[in-house]
Protein backbone atom coordinates (compact mmCIF):
# COMPACT_ATOMS: atom_id res chain seq x y z
CA UNK A 1 0.00 0.00 0.00
CA UNK A 2 1.34 3.44 -0.88
CA UNK A 3 1.98 6.03 1.79
CA UNK A 4 -0.71 8.28 0.30
CA UNK A 5 -3.35 5.55 0.38
CA UNK A 6 -2.26 4.52 3.88
CA UNK A 7 -2.52 8.16 4.94
CA UNK A 8 -6.02 8.62 3.48
CA UNK A 9 -7.40 5.44 5.05
CA UNK A 10 -5.96 6.17 8.49
CA UNK A 11 -7.04 9.83 8.40
CA UNK A 12 -10.60 8.85 7.46
CA UNK A 13 -10.74 6.24 10.21
CA UNK A 14 -9.39 8.80 12.68
CA UNK A 15 -12.13 11.24 11.66
CA UNK A 16 -14.82 8.58 11.99
CA UNK A 17 -13.71 7.50 15.46
CA UNK A 18 -13.35 11.13 16.56
CA UNK A 19 -16.90 11.81 15.39
CA UNK A 20 -18.09 8.78 17.39
CA UNK A 21 -16.23 10.01 20.49
CA UNK A 22 -13.84 7.05 20.57
CA UNK A 23 -10.75 9.12 21.26
CA UNK A 24 -8.25 6.29 21.83
CA UNK A 25 -9.03 4.68 18.47
CA UNK A 26 -9.12 8.06 16.73
CA UNK A 27 -5.75 8.97 18.22
CA UNK A 28 -4.25 5.69 17.04
CA UNK A 29 -5.42 6.22 13.45
CA UNK A 30 -4.38 9.88 13.37
CA UNK A 31 -0.88 8.88 14.56
CA UNK A 32 -0.70 6.28 11.78
CA UNK A 33 -1.82 8.89 9.24
CA UNK A 34 0.83 11.34 10.47
CA UNK A 35 3.50 8.64 10.24
CA UNK A 36 2.45 7.78 6.68
CA UNK A 37 2.35 11.40 5.48
CA UNK A 38 3.96 13.90 7.86
CA UNK A 39 3.48 16.73 5.36
CA UNK A 40 -0.28 16.91 5.93
CA UNK A 41 -1.83 19.07 8.70
CA UNK A 42 -5.10 17.11 9.12
CA UNK A 43 -3.81 14.37 11.48
CA UNK A 44 -2.28 16.98 13.78
CA UNK A 45 -5.53 18.94 13.82
CA UNK A 46 -7.35 15.72 14.70
CA UNK A 47 -4.87 14.94 17.48
CA UNK A 48 -5.22 18.51 18.78
CA UNK A 49 -9.00 18.16 18.83
CA UNK A 50 -8.66 15.01 20.90
CA UNK A 51 -6.29 16.81 23.27
CA UNK A 52 -8.87 19.59 23.72
CA UNK A 53 -11.58 17.01 24.46
CA UNK A 54 -9.30 15.48 27.09
CA UNK A 55 -8.56 18.89 28.62
CA UNK A 56 -4.89 18.81 27.61
CA UNK A 57 -4.84 22.35 26.25
CA UNK A 58 -1.06 22.74 26.23
CA UNK A 59 -0.65 19.66 24.05
CA UNK A 60 -3.53 20.84 21.85
CA UNK A 61 -1.79 24.15 21.27
CA UNK A 62 1.44 22.34 20.35
CA UNK A 63 -0.40 20.12 17.87
CA UNK A 64 -2.32 22.99 16.29
CA UNK A 65 0.98 24.88 15.97
CA UNK A 66 2.52 21.83 14.27
CA UNK A 67 -0.36 21.73 11.78
CA UNK A 68 0.11 25.44 11.13
CA UNK A 69 3.81 25.02 10.38
CA UNK A 70 2.91 22.44 7.74
CA UNK A 71 0.27 24.61 6.09
CA UNK A 72 -1.46 27.83 7.05
CA UNK A 73 -5.08 26.82 7.53
CA UNK A 74 -8.19 28.15 9.18
CA UNK A 75 -8.97 25.02 11.20
CA UNK A 76 -5.67 25.13 13.09
CA UNK A 77 -6.03 28.86 13.72
CA UNK A 78 -9.60 28.44 14.97
CA UNK A 79 -8.44 25.62 17.24
CA UNK A 80 -5.67 27.80 18.64
CA UNK A 81 -8.26 30.50 19.25
CA UNK A 82 -10.44 28.04 21.15
CA UNK A 83 -7.52 27.04 23.36
CA UNK A 84 -6.71 30.69 24.08
CA UNK A 85 -10.37 31.41 24.79
CA UNK A 86 -10.51 28.48 27.23
CA UNK A 87 -7.46 29.77 29.08
CA UNK A 88 -8.83 33.32 29.32
CA UNK A 89 -6.41 34.85 26.80
CA UNK A 90 -9.24 36.65 25.01
CA UNK A 91 -7.15 39.14 23.00
CA UNK A 92 -5.01 36.31 21.58
CA UNK A 93 -8.12 34.23 20.91
CA UNK A 94 -9.70 37.12 19.01
CA UNK A 95 -6.58 37.46 16.88
CA UNK A 96 -6.51 33.75 16.01
CA UNK A 97 -10.20 33.81 15.04
CA UNK A 98 -9.60 36.88 12.90
CA UNK A 99 -6.72 35.13 11.11
CA UNK A 100 -8.85 32.01 10.55
CA UNK A 101 -11.64 34.08 9.02
CA UNK A 102 -9.23 35.83 6.69
CA UNK A 103 -8.34 32.42 5.28
CA UNK A 104 -11.89 31.10 5.28
CA UNK A 105 -14.73 33.58 5.85
CA UNK A 106 -17.12 30.66 6.39
CA UNK A 107 -15.27 28.94 9.26
CA UNK A 108 -18.25 28.49 11.60
CA UNK A 109 -16.17 27.91 14.74
CA UNK A 110 -14.08 31.04 14.22
CA UNK A 111 -17.15 33.07 13.28
CA UNK A 112 -19.19 32.09 16.33
CA UNK A 113 -16.24 32.58 18.64
CA UNK A 114 -15.15 35.95 17.24
CA UNK A 115 -18.69 37.23 17.86
CA UNK A 116 -18.52 35.99 21.44
CA UNK A 117 -15.06 37.48 21.95
CA UNK A 118 -16.14 40.70 20.22
CA UNK A 119 -18.85 41.20 22.82
CA UNK A 120 -16.47 40.24 25.65
CA UNK A 121 -13.73 42.61 24.48
CA UNK A 122 -16.10 45.35 23.24
CA UNK A 123 -14.61 45.04 19.74
CA UNK A 124 -17.77 44.44 17.73
CA UNK A 125 -16.82 47.03 15.11
CA UNK A 126 -13.97 44.66 14.18
CA UNK A 127 -16.33 41.67 14.05
CA UNK A 128 -18.80 43.22 11.61
CA UNK A 129 -16.50 43.03 8.52
CA UNK A 130 -15.97 39.29 9.12
CA UNK A 131 -19.71 38.64 9.25
CA UNK A 132 -20.20 40.75 6.14
CA UNK A 133 -17.46 38.75 4.37
CA UNK A 134 -19.23 35.50 5.24
CA UNK A 135 -22.48 36.89 3.82
CA UNK A 136 -20.67 37.94 0.66
CA UNK A 137 -19.77 34.28 0.15
CA UNK A 138 -23.22 32.95 1.10
CA UNK A 139 -25.97 35.57 1.50
CA UNK A 140 -28.48 32.88 2.56
CA UNK A 141 -26.80 32.21 5.93
CA UNK A 142 -29.56 33.28 8.31
CA UNK A 143 -27.55 32.67 11.48
CA UNK A 144 -24.74 34.91 10.25
CA UNK A 145 -27.20 37.63 9.25
CA UNK A 146 -28.87 37.47 12.69
CA UNK A 147 -25.49 37.65 14.45
CA UNK A 148 -24.59 40.63 12.31
CA UNK A 149 -27.89 42.32 13.20
CA UNK A 150 -27.20 41.75 16.88
CA UNK A 151 -23.77 43.34 16.57
CA UNK A 152 -25.21 46.29 14.65
CA UNK A 153 -27.88 46.86 17.32
CA UNK A 154 -25.21 46.93 20.01
CA UNK A 155 -23.22 49.39 17.90
CA UNK A 156 -26.30 51.61 17.53
CA UNK A 157 -26.73 50.98 13.79
CA UNK A 158 -30.45 50.26 14.00
CA UNK A 159 -31.29 50.86 10.32
CA UNK A 160 -28.70 48.36 9.09
CA UNK A 161 -29.78 45.84 11.73
CA UNK A 162 -33.41 46.25 10.65
CA UNK A 163 -32.48 45.57 7.02
CA UNK A 164 -30.73 42.31 7.94
CA UNK A 165 -33.55 41.10 10.18
CA UNK A 166 -36.21 41.97 7.61
CA UNK A 167 -34.20 40.09 5.00
CA UNK A 168 -34.23 36.95 7.17
CA UNK A 169 -37.92 37.32 8.04
CA UNK A 170 -38.91 37.86 4.40
CA UNK A 171 -37.52 34.44 3.55
CA UNK A 172 -38.30 32.70 6.84
CA UNK A 173 -41.08 34.41 8.84
CA UNK A 174 -40.94 31.64 11.46
CA UNK A 175 -37.29 32.22 12.40
CA UNK A 176 -37.53 32.50 16.20
CA UNK A 177 -34.17 34.23 16.73
CA UNK A 178 -34.83 36.82 14.04
CA UNK A 179 -38.33 37.49 15.40
CA UNK A 180 -37.07 37.92 18.96
CA UNK A 181 -34.27 40.26 17.90
CA UNK A 182 -36.65 42.21 15.65
CA UNK A 183 -39.11 42.66 18.53
CA UNK A 184 -36.24 43.79 20.78
CA UNK A 185 -35.12 46.24 18.13
CA UNK A 186 -38.59 47.70 17.64
CA UNK A 187 -39.06 48.07 21.43
CA UNK A 188 -35.80 50.00 21.78
Residue, then its C-alpha position, 0 to 999 in steps of 0.5 A: x500500500x502506498x503512503x498516500x493511500x495509507x494516509x487517506x485510510x488512516x485519516x478517514x478512520x481517525x475522523x470517523x472514530x473522533x466523530x463517534x467520540x472514541x478518542x483512543x481509536x481516533x488517536x491511534x489512526x491519526x498517529x498512523x496517518x501522520x506517520x504515513x504522510x507527515x506533510x499533511x496538517x489534518x492528522x495533527x488537527x485531529x490529534x489537537x481536537x482530541x487533546x482539547x476534548x481530554x482537557x490537555x490544552x497545552x498539548x492541543x496548542x502544540x499540535x495545532x501549531x505543528x499543523x500550522x507550520x505544515x500549512x497555514x489553515x483556518x482550522x488550526x487557527x480556529x483551534x488555537x483561538x479556542x484554546x486561548x479562549x478556554x485559558x482566558x487569553x481573550x485578545x489572543x483568541x480574538x486574533x486567532x479567530x480573525x486570522x482564521x476568518x481571513x483564510x476562510x470567511x465561512x469557518x463556523x467555529x471562528x465566526x461564532x467565537x469571534x462574535x462571542x469574543x467581540x462582545x467580551x472585548x467590546x470590539x464588535x466594530x472589528x467583528x462586523x466586517x468578518x460577518x459581512x465577508x461570510x455573507x458575501x460568500x453565502x448571503x443565505x446564511x440566516x444565522x450569520x445575518x442574525x449575528x450581524x444584526x445583533x452586533x449592529x444593534x449593540x453598535x447603535x446601527x439600527x437601520x442596518x440591523x433592521x435591514x438584515x432582520x427583515x431580510x431573514x424574516x422575508x424568507x423565513x417568517x418563522x425564524x424564532x431568533x430573528x423574530x425575537x431580535x426584531x421585537x427587541x429592536x422595535x421596542x428599543 
